[in-house]
């Protein structure tokens, strides 16, 4: 009986783990954002609230 319970727990954990892994990789909103994003260089000019909210200055591809 203990062996059956252990197998049930192991299989349940594996199923939950696979489900979470699939859920983490299937985020269409994040994928769309990364496809539409453009990378530019920036520089941290000030740290606000103890470093949790850095102020970053950058120039866009359009020069703004």
C-alpha positions as CSV (number, residue, x, y, z in Angstrom):
1,X,0.0,0.0,0.0
2,X,2.8,2.4,0.8
3,X,4.5,1.6,-2.5
4,X,1.3,2.4,-4.4
5,X,0.9,5.7,-2.6
6,X,4.6,6.6,-3.4
7,X,4.1,5.8,-7.1
8,X,0.9,8.0,-7.1
9,X,2.8,10.9,-5.6
10,X,5.7,10.5,-8.0
11,X,3.5,10.3,-11.1
12,X,1.4,13.3,-9.9
13,X,4.5,15.4,-9.4
14,X,5.8,14.5,-12.8
15,X,2.5,15.4,-14.5
16,X,2.3,18.7,-12.6
17,X,5.9,19.4,-13.5
18,X,5.4,18.8,-17.2
19,X,2.2,20.9,-17.1
20,X,4.1,23.8,-15.6
21,X,6.9,23.5,-18.1
22,X,4.5,23.5,-21.0
23,X,2.6,26.5,-19.5
24,X,5.8,28.4,-19.0
25,X,6.9,28.0,-22.6
26,X,3.5,28.7,-24.2
27,X,3.1,32.4,-23.4
28,X,2.0,34.0,-26.6
29,X,1.9,37.5,-25.2
30,X,5.6,37.4,-24.2
31,X,6.5,35.8,-27.5
32,X,4.7,38.6,-29.5
33,X,6.4,41.3,-27.3
34,X,9.9,39.8,-28.0
35,X,9.2,39.6,-31.7
36,X,8.1,43.3,-31.9
37,X,10.9,44.6,-29.6
38,X,13.9,46.6,-30.8
39,X,17.1,46.5,-28.8
40,X,18.9,49.8,-28.1
41,X,21.6,50.8,-25.6
42,X,20.8,52.6,-22.5
43,X,22.5,54.0,-19.4
44,X,21.4,54.0,-15.8
45,X,21.6,57.6,-14.6
46,X,20.0,57.3,-11.2
47,X,18.8,54.6,-8.7
48,X,15.5,55.4,-7.0
49,X,14.0,53.7,-4.0
50,X,17.2,51.9,-3.0
51,X,18.0,50.6,-6.4
52,X,14.7,49.0,-7.1
53,X,13.6,51.6,-9.7
54,X,16.5,52.6,-11.9
55,X,16.1,55.6,-14.2
56,X,17.5,54.6,-17.6
57,X,18.1,57.0,-20.4
58,X,18.3,55.8,-24.0
59,X,18.0,57.0,-27.6
60,X,15.4,55.3,-29.9
61,X,16.2,54.1,-33.4
62,X,14.3,57.3,-34.6
63,X,16.7,59.5,-32.6
64,X,14.2,60.5,-29.9
